[in-house]
Amino acid sequence: MIIVMRRDATEMQIQAVIDKLVSQEFDIHRSTGAERTILGAVGAQTVNPGDFEKLEGVKEVLQITRGDRQT
């Protein structure tokens, strides 16, 4: 899952999203650019993207789907 934060998101808002992701056992990869912060969340959990879209400072949530698993 990729979470794009708003340009005006505060550090507290970003940290709140990170904390929620960590509490759901995601590994977080943060990328802070000149205008936006993007959070990549990696994990086997399935979540409702709407749970994150409603958080303060979030611009959009992109769900990444897994390819077919080979056994």
mmCIF file as Biopython writes it, N, C-alpha, C and O atoms, coordinates in Angstrom:
data_model
#
loop_
_atom_site.group_PDB
_atom_site.id
_atom_site.type_symbol
_atom_site.label_atom_id
_atom_site.label_alt_id
_atom_site.label_comp_id
_atom_site.label_asym_id
_atom_site.label_entity_id
_atom_site.label_seq_id
_atom_site.pdbx_PDB_ins_code
_atom_site.Cartn_x
_atom_site.Cartn_y
_atom_site.Cartn_z
_atom_site.occupancy
_atom_site.B_iso_or_equiv
_atom_site.auth_seq_id
_atom_site.auth_asym_id
_atom_site.pdbx_PDB_model_num
ATOM 1   N N  . MET A ? 1  ? 0.862   -1.163  0.000  1.0 0.0 1  A 1 
ATOM 2   C CA . MET A ? 1  ? 0.000   0.000   0.000  1.0 0.0 1  A 1 
ATOM 3   C C  . MET A ? 1  ? 0.907   1.223   0.000  1.0 0.0 1  A 1 
ATOM 4   O O  . MET A ? 1  ? 1.951   1.242   0.652  1.0 0.0 1  A 1 
ATOM 5   N N  . ILE A ? 2  ? 0.494   2.229   -0.733 1.0 0.0 2  A 1 
ATOM 6   C CA . ILE A ? 2  ? 1.216   3.497   -0.774 1.0 0.0 2  A 1 
ATOM 7   C C  . ILE A ? 2  ? 0.284   4.586   -0.274 1.0 0.0 2  A 1 
ATOM 8   O O  . ILE A ? 2  ? -0.853  4.707   -0.730 1.0 0.0 2  A 1 
ATOM 9   N N  . ILE A ? 3  ? 0.777   5.375   0.667  1.0 0.0 3  A 1 
ATOM 10  C CA . ILE A ? 3  ? 0.000   6.476   1.210  1.0 0.0 3  A 1 
ATOM 11  C C  . ILE A ? 3  ? 0.713   7.772   0.859  1.0 0.0 3  A 1 
ATOM 12  O O  . ILE A ? 3  ? 1.863   7.990   1.238  1.0 0.0 3  A 1 
ATOM 13  N N  . VAL A ? 4  ? 0.011   8.622   0.131  1.0 0.0 4  A 1 
ATOM 14  C CA . VAL A ? 4  ? 0.547   9.923   -0.254 1.0 0.0 4  A 1 
ATOM 15  C C  . VAL A ? 4  ? -0.021  10.958  0.702  1.0 0.0 4  A 1 
ATOM 16  O O  . VAL A ? 4  ? -1.235  11.116  0.831  1.0 0.0 4  A 1 
ATOM 17  N N  . MET A ? 5  ? 0.878   11.651  1.362  1.0 0.0 5  A 1 
ATOM 18  C CA . MET A ? 5  ? 0.458   12.673  2.320  1.0 0.0 5  A 1 
ATOM 19  C C  . MET A ? 5  ? 0.238   14.001  1.592  1.0 0.0 5  A 1 
ATOM 20  O O  . MET A ? 5  ? 0.835   14.251  0.544  1.0 0.0 5  A 1 
ATOM 21  N N  . ARG A ? 6  ? -0.613  14.836  2.152  1.0 0.0 6  A 1 
ATOM 22  C CA . ARG A ? 6  ? -0.858  16.174  1.586  1.0 0.0 6  A 1 
ATOM 23  C C  . ARG A ? 6  ? 0.399   17.026  1.728  1.0 0.0 6  A 1 
ATOM 24  O O  . ARG A ? 6  ? 1.238   16.770  2.591  1.0 0.0 6  A 1 
ATOM 25  N N  . ARG A ? 7  ? 0.521   18.025  0.888  1.0 0.0 7  A 1 
ATOM 26  C CA . ARG A ? 7  ? 1.677   18.935  0.963  1.0 0.0 7  A 1 
ATOM 27  C C  . ARG A ? 7  ? 1.779   19.615  2.313  1.0 0.0 7  A 1 
ATOM 28  O O  . ARG A ? 7  ? 2.878   19.858  2.812  1.0 0.0 7  A 1 
ATOM 29  N N  . ASP A ? 8  ? 0.629   19.923  2.907  1.0 0.0 8  A 1 
ATOM 30  C CA . ASP A ? 8  ? 0.624   20.656  4.168  1.0 0.0 8  A 1 
ATOM 31  C C  . ASP A ? 8  ? 0.531   19.741  5.386  1.0 0.0 8  A 1 
ATOM 32  O O  . ASP A ? 8  ? 0.261   20.210  6.492  1.0 0.0 8  A 1 
ATOM 33  N N  . ALA A ? 9  ? 0.752   18.437  5.192  1.0 0.0 9  A 1 
ATOM 34  C CA . ALA A ? 9  ? 0.688   17.504  6.316  1.0 0.0 9  A 1 
ATOM 35  C C  . ALA A ? 9  ? 1.790   17.829  7.319  1.0 0.0 9  A 1 
ATOM 36  O O  . ALA A ? 9  ? 2.942   18.055  6.949  1.0 0.0 9  A 1 
ATOM 37  N N  . THR A ? 10 ? 1.418   17.846  8.570  1.0 0.0 10 A 1 
ATOM 38  C CA . THR A ? 10 ? 2.397   18.127  9.619  1.0 0.0 10 A 1 
ATOM 39  C C  . THR A ? 10 ? 3.147   16.846  9.981  1.0 0.0 10 A 1 
ATOM 40  O O  . THR A ? 10 ? 2.724   15.740  9.644  1.0 0.0 10 A 1 
ATOM 41  N N  . GLU A ? 11 ? 4.259   17.023  10.667 1.0 0.0 11 A 1 
ATOM 42  C CA . GLU A ? 11 ? 5.026   15.862  11.118 1.0 0.0 11 A 1 
ATOM 43  C C  . GLU A ? 11 ? 4.184   15.004  12.068 1.0 0.0 11 A 1 
ATOM 44  O O  . GLU A ? 11 ? 4.299   13.779  12.061 1.0 0.0 11 A 1 
ATOM 45  N N  . MET A ? 12 ? 3.351   15.635  12.874 1.0 0.0 12 A 1 
ATOM 46  C CA . MET A ? 12 ? 2.475   14.883  13.785 1.0 0.0 12 A 1 
ATOM 47  C C  . MET A ? 12 ? 1.471   14.030  13.010 1.0 0.0 12 A 1 
ATOM 48  O O  . MET A ? 12 ? 1.202   12.893  13.397 1.0 0.0 12 A 1 
ATOM 49  N N  . GLN A ? 13 ? 0.916   14.564  11.923 1.0 0.0 13 A 1 
ATOM 50  C CA . GLN A ? 13 ? -0.031  13.806  11.108 1.0 0.0 13 A 1 
ATOM 51  C C  . GLN A ? 13 ? 0.667   12.634  10.427 1.0 0.0 13 A 1 
ATOM 52  O O  . GLN A ? 13 ? 0.130   11.527  10.376 1.0 0.0 13 A 1 
ATOM 53  N N  . ILE A ? 14 ? 1.861   12.879  9.907  1.0 0.0 14 A 1 
ATOM 54  C CA . ILE A ? 14 ? 2.632   11.807  9.264  1.0 0.0 14 A 1 
ATOM 55  C C  . ILE A ? 14 ? 2.937   10.715  10.277 1.0 0.0 14 A 1 
ATOM 56  O O  . ILE A ? 14 ? 2.785   9.529   9.981  1.0 0.0 14 A 1 
ATOM 57  N N  . GLN A ? 15 ? 3.366   11.107  11.464 1.0 0.0 15 A 1 
ATOM 58  C CA . GLN A ? 15 ? 3.714   10.128  12.493 1.0 0.0 15 A 1 
ATOM 59  C C  . GLN A ? 15 ? 2.494   9.338   12.942 1.0 0.0 15 A 1 
ATOM 60  O O  . GLN A ? 15 ? 2.614   8.156   13.263 1.0 0.0 15 A 1 
ATOM 61  N N  . ALA A ? 16 ? 1.331   9.962   12.969 1.0 0.0 16 A 1 
ATOM 62  C CA . ALA A ? 16 ? 0.103   9.259   13.348 1.0 0.0 16 A 1 
ATOM 63  C C  . ALA A ? 16 ? -0.220  8.158   12.346 1.0 0.0 16 A 1 
ATOM 64  O O  . ALA A ? 16 ? -0.652  7.072   12.732 1.0 0.0 16 A 1 
ATOM 65  N N  . VAL A ? 17 ? -0.012  8.435   11.061 1.0 0.0 17 A 1 
ATOM 66  C CA . VAL A ? 17 ? -0.246  7.415   10.029 1.0 0.0 17 A 1 
ATOM 67  C C  . VAL A ? 17 ? 0.774   6.290   10.185 1.0 0.0 17 A 1 
ATOM 68  O O  . VAL A ? 17 ? 0.418   5.113   10.114 1.0 0.0 17 A 1 
ATOM 69  N N  . ILE A ? 18 ? 2.044   6.651   10.397 1.0 0.0 18 A 1 
ATOM 70  C CA . ILE A ? 18 ? 3.087   5.641   10.598 1.0 0.0 18 A 1 
ATOM 71  C C  . ILE A ? 18 ? 2.750   4.770   11.806 1.0 0.0 18 A 1 
ATOM 72  O O  . ILE A ? 18 ? 2.856   3.545   11.739 1.0 0.0 18 A 1 
ATOM 73  N N  . ASP A ? 19 ? 2.347   5.391   12.900 1.0 0.0 19 A 1 
ATOM 74  C CA . ASP A ? 19 ? 2.010   4.644   14.112 1.0 0.0 19 A 1 
ATOM 75  C C  . ASP A ? 19 ? 0.874   3.653   13.863 1.0 0.0 19 A 1 
ATOM 76  O O  . ASP A ? 19 ? 0.914   2.521   14.346 1.0 0.0 19 A 1 
ATOM 77  N N  . LYS A ? 20 ? -0.136  4.084   13.108 1.0 0.0 20 A 1 
ATOM 78  C CA . LYS A ? 20 ? -1.267  3.190   12.801 1.0 0.0 20 A 1 
ATOM 79  C C  . LYS A ? 20 ? -0.795  2.006   11.953 1.0 0.0 20 A 1 
ATOM 80  O O  . LYS A ? 20 ? -1.217  0.871   12.176 1.0 0.0 20 A 1 
ATOM 81  N N  . LEU A ? 21 ? 0.075   2.273   10.988 1.0 0.0 21 A 1 
ATOM 82  C CA . LEU A ? 21 ? 0.603   1.200   10.143 1.0 0.0 21 A 1 
ATOM 83  C C  . LEU A ? 21 ? 1.438   0.218   10.964 1.0 0.0 21 A 1 
ATOM 84  O O  . LEU A ? 21 ? 1.300   -0.996  10.820 1.0 0.0 21 A 1 
ATOM 85  N N  . VAL A ? 22 ? 2.295   0.746   11.814 1.0 0.0 22 A 1 
ATOM 86  C CA . VAL A ? 22 ? 3.143   -0.108  12.649 1.0 0.0 22 A 1 
ATOM 87  C C  . VAL A ? 22 ? 2.286   -0.948  13.593 1.0 0.0 22 A 1 
ATOM 88  O O  . VAL A ? 22 ? 2.590   -2.117  13.829 1.0 0.0 22 A 1 
ATOM 89  N N  . SER A ? 23 ? 1.224   -0.365  14.131 1.0 0.0 23 A 1 
ATOM 90  C CA . SER A ? 23 ? 0.349   -1.111  15.042 1.0 0.0 23 A 1 
ATOM 91  C C  . SER A ? 23 ? -0.339  -2.279  14.334 1.0 0.0 23 A 1 
ATOM 92  O O  . SER A ? 23 ? -0.783  -3.234  14.972 1.0 0.0 23 A 1 
ATOM 93  N N  . GLN A ? 24 ? -0.418  -2.184  13.000 1.0 0.0 24 A 1 
ATOM 94  C CA . GLN A ? 24 ? -1.010  -3.270  12.211 1.0 0.0 24 A 1 
ATOM 95  C C  . GLN A ? 24 ? 0.068   -4.148  11.584 1.0 0.0 24 A 1 
ATOM 96  O O  . GLN A ? 24 ? -0.194  -4.919  10.661 1.0 0.0 24 A 1 
ATOM 97  N N  . GLU A ? 25 ? 1.287   -4.013  12.107 1.0 0.0 25 A 1 
ATOM 98  C CA . GLU A ? 25 ? 2.428   -4.860  11.746 1.0 0.0 25 A 1 
ATOM 99  C C  . GLU A ? 25 ? 2.914   -4.683  10.311 1.0 0.0 25 A 1 
ATOM 100 O O  . GLU A ? 25 ? 3.391   -5.638  9.698  1.0 0.0 25 A 1 
ATOM 101 N N  . PHE A ? 26 ? 2.800   -3.487  9.777  1.0 0.0 26 A 1 
ATOM 102 C CA . PHE A ? 26 ? 3.391   -3.180  8.481  1.0 0.0 26 A 1 
ATOM 103 C C  . PHE A ? 26 ? 4.820   -2.698  8.667  1.0 0.0 26 A 1 
ATOM 104 O O  . PHE A ? 26 ? 5.142   -2.073  9.678  1.0 0.0 26 A 1 
ATOM 105 N N  . ASP A ? 27 ? 5.674   -2.985  7.697  1.0 0.0 27 A 1 
ATOM 106 C CA . ASP A ? 27 ? 6.994   -2.363  7.609  1.0 0.0 27 A 1 
ATOM 107 C C  . ASP A ? 27 ? 6.805   -1.092  6.798  1.0 0.0 27 A 1 
ATOM 108 O O  . ASP A ? 27 ? 6.146   -1.106  5.758  1.0 0.0 27 A 1 
ATOM 109 N N  . ILE A ? 28 ? 7.380   0.003   7.268  1.0 0.0 28 A 1 
ATOM 110 C CA . ILE A ? 28 ? 7.166   1.300   6.634  1.0 0.0 28 A 1 
ATOM 111 C C  . ILE A ? 28 ? 8.432   1.771   5.938  1.0 0.0 28 A 1 
ATOM 112 O O  . ILE A ? 28 ? 9.530   1.680   6.487  1.0 0.0 28 A 1 
ATOM 113 N N  . HIS A ? 29 ? 8.264   2.272   4.731  1.0 0.0 29 A 1 
ATOM 114 C CA . HIS A ? 29 ? 9.339   2.894   3.974  1.0 0.0 29 A 1 
ATOM 115 C C  . HIS A ? 29 ? 8.891   4.321   3.684  1.0 0.0 29 A 1 
ATOM 116 O O  . HIS A ? 29 ? 7.943   4.550   2.933  1.0 0.0 29 A 1 
ATOM 117 N N  . ARG A ? 30 ? 9.594   5.281   4.299  1.0 0.0 30 A 1 
ATOM 118 C CA . ARG A ? 30 ? 9.209   6.689   4.164  1.0 0.0 30 A 1 
ATOM 119 C C  . ARG A ? 30 ? 10.107  7.369   3.149  1.0 0.0 30 A 1 
ATOM 120 O O  . ARG A ? 30 ? 11.326  7.200   3.152  1.0 0.0 30 A 1 
ATOM 121 N N  . SER A ? 31 ? 9.478   8.133   2.291  1.0 0.0 31 A 1 
ATOM 122 C CA . SER A ? 31 ? 10.207  8.947   1.317  1.0 0.0 31 A 1 
ATOM 123 C C  . SER A ? 31 ? 9.700   10.372  1.435  1.0 0.0 31 A 1 
ATOM 124 O O  . SER A ? 31 ? 8.535   10.651  1.152  1.0 0.0 31 A 1 
ATOM 125 N N  . THR A ? 32 ? 10.580  11.275  1.855  1.0 0.0 32 A 1 
ATOM 126 C CA . THR A ? 32 ? 10.205  12.672  2.016  1.0 0.0 32 A 1 
ATOM 127 C C  . THR A ? 32 ? 10.876  13.481  0.927  1.0 0.0 32 A 1 
ATOM 128 O O  . THR A ? 32 ? 12.102  13.568  0.864  1.0 0.0 32 A 1 
ATOM 129 N N  . GLY A ? 33 ? 10.054  14.075  0.064  1.0 0.0 33 A 1 
ATOM 130 C CA . GLY A ? 33 ? 10.564  14.892  -1.019 1.0 0.0 33 A 1 
ATOM 131 C C  . GLY A ? 33 ? 10.410  16.365  -0.702 1.0 0.0 33 A 1 
ATOM 132 O O  . GLY A ? 33 ? 10.071  16.744  0.419  1.0 0.0 33 A 1 
ATOM 133 N N  . ALA A ? 34 ? 10.662  17.184  -1.699 1.0 0.0 34 A 1 
ATOM 134 C CA . ALA A ? 34 ? 10.566  18.626  -1.518 1.0 0.0 34 A 1 
ATOM 135 C C  . ALA A ? 34 ? 9.136   19.075  -1.248 1.0 0.0 34 A 1 
ATOM 136 O O  . ALA A ? 34 ? 8.922   20.066  -0.548 1.0 0.0 34 A 1 
ATOM 137 N N  . GLU A ? 35 ? 8.158   18.361  -1.793 1.0 0.0 35 A 1 
ATOM 138 C CA . GLU A ? 35 ? 6.773   18.790  -1.652 1.0 0.0 35 A 1 
ATOM 139 C C  . GLU A ? 35 ? 5.852   17.798  -0.955 1.0 0.0 35 A 1 
ATOM 140 O O  . GLU A ? 35 ? 4.805   18.190  -0.440 1.0 0.0 35 A 1 
ATOM 141 N N  . ARG A ? 36 ? 6.220   16.529  -0.928 1.0 0.0 36 A 1 
ATOM 142 C CA . ARG A ? 36 ? 5.327   15.518  -0.360 1.0 0.0 36 A 1 
ATOM 143 C C  . ARG A ? 36 ? 6.116   14.448  0.379  1.0 0.0 36 A 1 
ATOM 144 O O  . ARG A ? 36 ? 7.309   14.240  0.159  1.0 0.0 36 A 1 
ATOM 145 N N  . THR A ? 37 ? 5.393   13.785  1.261  1.0 0.0 37 A 1 
ATOM 146 C CA . THR A ? 37 ? 5.914   12.581  1.910  1.0 0.0 37 A 1 
ATOM 147 C C  . THR A ? 37 ? 5.065   11.418  1.439  1.0 0.0 37 A 1 
ATOM 148 O O  . THR A ? 37 ? 3.837   11.495  1.398  1.0 0.0 37 A 1 
ATOM 149 N N  . ILE A ? 38 ? 5.751   10.332  1.081  1.0 0.0 38 A 1 
ATOM 150 C CA . ILE A ? 38 ? 5.076   9.121   0.632  1.0 0.0 38 A 1 
ATOM 151 C C  . ILE A ? 38 ? 5.480   8.004   1.578  1.0 0.0 38 A 1 
ATOM 152 O O  . ILE A ? 38 ? 6.657   7.836   1.896  1.0 0.0 38 A 1 
ATOM 153 N N  . LEU A ? 39 ? 4.490   7.246   2.020  1.0 0.0 39 A 1 
ATOM 154 C CA . LEU A ? 39 ? 4.732   6.120   2.899  1.0 0.0 39 A 1 
ATOM 155 C C  . LEU A ? 39 ? 4.400   4.826   2.170  1.0 0.0 39 A 1 
ATOM 156 O O  . LEU A ? 39 ? 3.277   4.633   1.704  1.0 0.0 39 A 1 
ATOM 157 N N  . GLY A ? 40 ? 5.379   3.953   2.077  1.0 0.0 40 A 1 
ATOM 158 C CA . GLY A ? 40 ? 5.156   2.626   1.517  1.0 0.0 40 A 1 
ATOM 159 C C  . GLY A ? 40 ? 4.973   1.657   2.669  1.0 0.0 40 A 1 
ATOM 160 O O  . GLY A ? 40 ? 5.818   1.591   3.561  1.0 0.0 40 A 1 
ATOM 161 N N  . ALA A ? 41 ? 3.893   0.910   2.663  1.0 0.0 41 A 1 
ATOM 162 C CA . ALA A ? 41 ? 3.597   -0.044  3.729  1.0 0.0 41 A 1 
ATOM 163 C C  . ALA A ? 41 ? 3.647   -1.448  3.148  1.0 0.0 41 A 1 
ATOM 164 O O  . ALA A ? 41 ? 2.905   -1.778  2.223  1.0 0.0 41 A 1 
ATOM 165 N N  . VAL A ? 42 ? 4.538   -2.273  3.707  1.0 0.0 42 A 1 
ATOM 166 C CA . VAL A ? 42 ? 4.726   -3.632  3.215  1.0 0.0 42 A 1 
ATOM 167 C C  . VAL A ? 42 ? 4.333   -4.604  4.307  1.0 0.0 42 A 1 
ATOM 168 O O  . VAL A ? 42 ? 4.789   -4.500  5.446  1.0 0.0 42 A 1 
ATOM 169 N N  . GLY A ? 43 ? 3.489   -5.541  3.950  1.0 0.0 43 A 1 
ATOM 170 C CA . GLY A ? 43 ? 3.063   -6.559  4.914  1.0 0.0 43 A 1 
ATOM 171 C C  . GLY A ? 43 ? 2.029   -7.466  4.294  1.0 0.0 43 A 1 
ATOM 172 O O  . GLY A ? 43 ? 1.494   -7.187  3.221  1.0 0.0 43 A 1 
ATOM 173 N N  . ALA A ? 44 ? 1.757   -8.543  4.975  1.0 0.0 44 A 1 
ATOM 174 C CA . ALA A ? 44 ? 0.815   -9.541  4.460  1.0 0.0 44 A 1 
ATOM 175 C C  . ALA A ? 44 ? -0.630  -9.229  4.859  1.0 0.0 44 A 1 
ATOM 176 O O  . ALA A ? 44 ? -1.553  -9.936  4.455  1.0 0.0 44 A 1 
ATOM 177 N N  . GLN A ? 45 ? -0.825  -8.186  5.640  1.0 0.0 45 A 1 
ATOM 178 C CA . GLN A ? 45 ? -2.150  -7.863  6.134  1.0 0.0 45 A 1 
ATOM 179 C C  . GLN A ? 45 ? -3.024  -7.270  5.032  1.0 0.0 45 A 1 
ATOM 180 O O  . GLN A ? 45 ? -2.539  -6.630  4.099  1.0 0.0 45 A 1 
ATOM 181 N N  . THR A ? 46 ? -4.301  -7.501  5.167  1.0 0.0 46 A 1 
ATOM 182 C CA . THR A ? 46 ? -5.280  -6.885  4.297  1.0 0.0 46 A 1 
ATOM 183 C C  . THR A ? 46 ? -6.021  -5.843  5.123  1.0 0.0 46 A 1 
ATOM 184 O O  . THR A ? 46 ? -6.559  -6.145  6.188  1.0 0.0 46 A 1 
ATOM 185 N N  . VAL A ? 47 ? -6.043  -4.611  4.616  1.0 0.0 47 A 1 
ATOM 186 C CA . VAL A ? 47 ? -6.722  -3.537  5.325  1.0 0.0 47 A 1 
ATOM 187 C C  . VAL A ? 47 ? -7.644  -2.805  4.366  1.0 0.0 47 A 1 
ATOM 188 O O  . VAL A ? 47 ? -7.519  -2.916  3.147  1.0 0.0 47 A 1 
ATOM 189 N N  . ASN A ? 48 ? -8.556  -2.066  4.937  1.0 0.0 48 A 1 
ATOM 190 C CA . ASN A ? 48 ? -9.442  -1.226  4.156  1.0 0.0 48 A 1 
ATOM 191 C C  . ASN A ? 48 ? -8.730  0.111   3.922  1.0 0.0 48 A 1 
ATOM 192 O O  . ASN A ? 48 ? -8.460  0.826   4.886  1.0 0.0 48 A 1 
ATOM 193 N N  . PRO A ? 49 ? -8.419  0.469   2.670  1.0 0.0 49 A 1 
ATOM 194 C CA . PRO A ? 49 ? -7.744  1.738   2.415  1.0 0.0 49 A 1 
ATOM 195 C C  . PRO A ? 49 ? -8.503  2.935   2.968  1.0 0.0 49 A 1 
ATOM 196 O O  . PRO A ? 49 ? -7.895  3.949   3.310  1.0 0.0 49 A 1 
ATOM 197 N N  . GLY A ? 50 ? -9.820  2.830   3.061  1.0 0.0 50 A 1 
ATOM 198 C CA . GLY A ? 50 ? -10.632 3.919   3.601  1.0 0.0 50 A 1 
ATOM 199 C C  . GLY A ? 50 ? -10.290 4.253   5.037  1.0 0.0 50 A 1 
ATOM 200 O O  . GLY A ? 50 ? -10.482 5.387   5.477  1.0 0.0 50 A 1 
ATOM 201 N N  . ASP A ? 51 ? -9.780  3.264   5.778  1.0 0.0 51 A 1 
ATOM 202 C CA . ASP A ? 51 ? -9.376  3.517   7.160  1.0 0.0 51 A 1 
ATOM 203 C C  . ASP A ? 51 ? -8.220  4.504   7.223  1.0 0.0 51 A 1 
ATOM 204 O O  . ASP A ? 51 ? -8.053  5.207   8.220  1.0 0.0 51 A 1 
ATOM 205 N N  . PHE A ? 52 ? -7.431  4.558   6.169  1.0 0.0 52 A 1 
ATOM 206 C CA . PHE A ? 52 ? -6.287  5.471   6.132  1.0 0.0 52 A 1 
ATOM 207 C C  . PHE A ? 52 ? -6.621  6.763   5.392  1.0 0.0 52 A 1 
ATOM 208 O O  . PHE A ? 52 ? -6.072  7.819   5.709  1.0 0.0 52 A 1 
ATOM 209 N N  . GLU A ? 53 ? -7.510  6.689   4.415  1.0 0.0 53 A 1 
ATOM 210 C CA . GLU A ? 53 ? -7.897  7.884   3.664  1.0 0.0 53 A 1 
ATOM 211 C C  . GLU A ? 53 ? -8.535  8.941   4.552  1.0 0.0 53 A 1 
ATOM 212 O O  . GLU A ? 53 ? -8.450  10.134  4.261  1.0 0.0 53 A 1 
ATOM 213 N N  . LYS A ? 54 ? -9.172  8.508   5.630  1.0 0.0 54 A 1 
ATOM 214 C CA . LYS A ? 54 ? -9.865  9.457   6.502  1.0 0.0 54 A 1 
ATOM 215 C C  . LYS A ? 54 ? -8.939  10.108  7.531  1.0 0.0 54 A 1 
ATOM 216 O O  . LYS A ? 54 ? -9.358  11.021  8.243  1.0 0.0 54 A 1 
ATOM 217 N N  . LEU A ? 55 ? -7.691  9.653   7.619  1.0 0.0 55 A 1 
ATOM 218 C CA . LEU A ? 55 ? -6.756  10.231  8.575  1.0 0.0 55 A 1 
ATOM 219 C C  . LEU A ? 55 ? -6.309  11.618  8.132  1.0 0.0 55 A 1 
ATOM 220 O O  . LEU A ? 55 ? -6.169  11.887  6.939  1.0 0.0 55 A 1 
ATOM 221 N N  . GLU A ? 56 ? -6.090  12.490  9.101  1.0 0.0 56 A 1 
ATOM 222 C CA . GLU A ? 56 ? -5.669  13.856  8.795  1.0 0.0 56 A 1 
ATOM 223 C C  . GLU A ? 56 ? -4.329  13.850  8.064  1.0 0.0 56 A 1 
ATOM 224 O O  . GLU A ? 56 ? -3.406  13.123  8.431  1.0 0.0 56 A 1 
ATOM 225 N N  . GLY A ? 57 ? -4.243  14.669  7.030  1.0 0.0 57 A 1 
ATOM 226 C CA . GLY A ? 57 ? -3.007  14.833  6.288  1.0 0.0 57 A 1 
ATOM 227 C C  . GLY A ? 57 ? -2.832  13.893  5.114  1.0 0.0 57 A 1 
ATOM 228 O O  . GLY A ? 57 ? -1.898  14.056  4.329  1.0 0.0 57 A 1 
ATOM 229 N N  . VAL A ? 58 ? -3.718  12.903  4.976  1.0 0.0 58 A 1 
ATOM 230 C CA . VAL A ? 58 ? -3.598  11.933  3.883  1.0 0.0 58 A 1 
ATOM 231 C C  . VAL A ? 58 ? -4.275  12.484  2.635  1.0 0.0 58 A 1 
ATOM 232 O O  . VAL A ? 58 ? -5.419  12.936  2.679  1.0 0.0 58 A 1 
ATOM 233 N N  . LYS A ? 59 ? -3.548  12.439  1.523  1.0 0.0 59 A 1 
ATOM 234 C CA . LYS A ? 59 ? -4.107  12.870  0.241  1.0 0.0 59 A 1 
ATOM 235 C C  . LYS A ? 59 ? -4.785  11.702  -0.469 1.0 0.0 59 A 1 
ATOM 236 O O  . LYS A ? 59 ? -5.929  11.808  -0.909 1.0 0.0 59 A 1 
ATOM 237 N N  . GLU A ? 60 ? -4.053  10.571  -0.576 1.0 0.0 60 A 1 
ATOM 238 C CA . GLU A ? 60 ? -4.631  9.403   -1.232 1.0 0.0 60 A 1 
ATOM 239 C C  . GLU A ? 60 ? -3.928  8.132   -0.792 1.0 0.0 60 A 1 
ATOM 240 O O  . GLU A ? 60 ? -2.790  8.150   -0.324 1.0 0.0 60 A 1 
ATOM 241 N N  . VAL A ? 61 ? -4.646  7.027   -0.959 1.0 0.0 61 A 1 
ATOM 242 C CA . VAL A ? 61 ? -4.121  5.710   -0.617 1.0 0.0 61 A 1 
ATOM 243 C C  . VAL A ? 61 ? -4.221  4.839   -1.853 1.0 0.0 61 A 1 
ATOM 244 O O  . VAL A ? 61 ? -5.279  4.738   -2.473 1.0 0.0 61 A 1 
ATOM 245 N N  . LEU A ? 62 ? -3.114  4.213   -2.203 1.0 0.0 62 A 1 
ATOM 246 C CA . LEU A ? 62 ? -3.074  3.338   -3.368 1.0 0.0 62 A 1 
ATOM 247 C C  . LEU A ? 62 ? -2.832  1.913   -2.902 1.0 0.0 62 A 1 
ATOM 248 O O  . LEU A ? 62 ? -1.817  1.618   -2.270 1.0 0.0 62 A 1 
ATOM 249 N N  . GLN A ? 63 ? -3.761  1.041   -3.216 1.0 0.0 63 A 1 
ATOM 250 C CA . GLN A ? 63 ? -3.631  -0.365  -2.846 1.0 0.0 63 A 1 
ATOM 251 C C  . GLN A ? 63 ? -2.792  -1.063  -3.901 1.0 0.0 63 A 1 
ATOM 252 O O  . GLN A ? 63 ? -3.051  -0.921  -5.096 1.0 0.0 63 A 1 
ATOM 253 N N  . ILE A ? 64 ? -1.797  -1.808  -3.474 1.0 0.0 64 A 1 
ATOM 254 C CA . ILE A ? 64 ? -0.956  -2.571  -4.385 1.0 0.0 64 A 1 
ATOM 255 C C  . ILE A ? 64 ? -1.380  -4.033  -4.276 1.0 0.0 64 A 1 
ATOM 256 O O  . ILE A ? 64 ? -1.453  -4.586  -3.178 1.0 0.0 64 A 1 
ATOM 257 N N  . THR A ? 65 ? -1.654  -4.642  -5.398 1.0 0.0 65 A 1 
ATOM 258 C CA . THR A ? 65 ? -2.087  -6.035  -5.368 1.0 0.0 65 A 1 
ATOM 259 C C  . THR A ? 65 ? -0.899  -6.948  -5.576 1.0 0.0 65 A 1 
ATOM 260 O O  . THR A ? 65 ? 0.074   -6.598  -6.245 1.0 0.0 65 A 1 
ATOM 261 N N  . ARG A ? 66 ? -1.001  -8.112  -4.992 1.0 0.0 66 A 1 
ATOM 262 C CA . ARG A ? 66 ? 0.042   -9.119  -5.140 1.0 0.0 66 A 1 
ATOM 263 C C  . ARG A ? 66 ? -0.214  -9.923  -6.397 1.0 0.0 66 A 1 
ATOM 264 O O  . ARG A ? 66 ? -1.355  -10.149 -6.800 1.0 0.0 66 A 1 
ATOM 265 N N  . GLY A ? 67 ? 0.882   -10.349 -7.005 1.0 0.0 67 A 1 
ATOM 266 C CA . GLY A ? 67 ? 0.774   -11.258 -8.143 1.0 0.0 67 A 1 
ATOM 267 C C  . GLY A ? 67 ? 0.472   -12.653 -7.658 1.0 0.0 67 A 1 
ATOM 268 O O  . GLY A ? 67 ? 0.394   -12.900 -6.454 1.0 0.0 67 A 1 
ATOM 269 N N  . ASP A ? 68 ? 0.305   -13.550 -8.580 1.0 0.0 68 A 1 
ATOM 270 C CA . ASP A ? 68 ? 0.053   -14.940 -8.213 1.0 0.0 68 A 1 
ATOM 271 C C  . ASP A ? 68 ? 1.253   -15.501 -7.474 1.0 0.0 68 A 1 
ATOM 272 O O  . ASP A ? 68 ? 2.403   -15.263 -7.845 1.0 0.0 68 A 1 
ATOM 273 N N  . ARG A ? 69 ? 0.965   -16.243 -6.430 1.0 0.0 69 A 1 
ATOM 274 C CA . ARG A ? 69 ? 2.029   -16.909 -5.674 1.0 0.0 69 A 1 
ATOM 275 C C  . ARG A ? 69 ? 2.326   -18.259 -6.306 1.0 0.0 69 A 1 
ATOM 276 O O  . ARG A ? 69 ? 1.432   -18.977 -6.754 1.0 0.0 69 A 1 
ATOM 277 N N  . GLN A ? 70 ? 3.586   -18.570 -6.326 1.0 0.0 70 A 1 
ATOM 278 C CA . GLN A ? 70 ? 3.984   -19.884 -6.803 1.0 0.0 70 A 1 
ATOM 279 C C  . GLN A ? 70 ? 4.297   -20.750 -5.612 1.0 0.0 70 A 1 
ATOM 280 O O  . GLN A ? 70 ? 4.940   -20.303 -4.662 1.0 0.0 70 A 1 
ATOM 281 N N  . THR A ? 71 ? 3.846   -21.994 -5.654 1.0 0.0 71 A 1 
ATOM 282 C CA . THR A ? 71 ? 4.104   -22.893 -4.531 1.0 0.0 71 A 1 
ATOM 283 C C  . THR A ? 71 ? 5.090   -23.953 -4.905 1.0 0.0 71 A 1 
ATOM 284 O O  . THR A ? 71 ? 5.427   -24.801 -4.078 1.0 0.0 71 A 1 
#
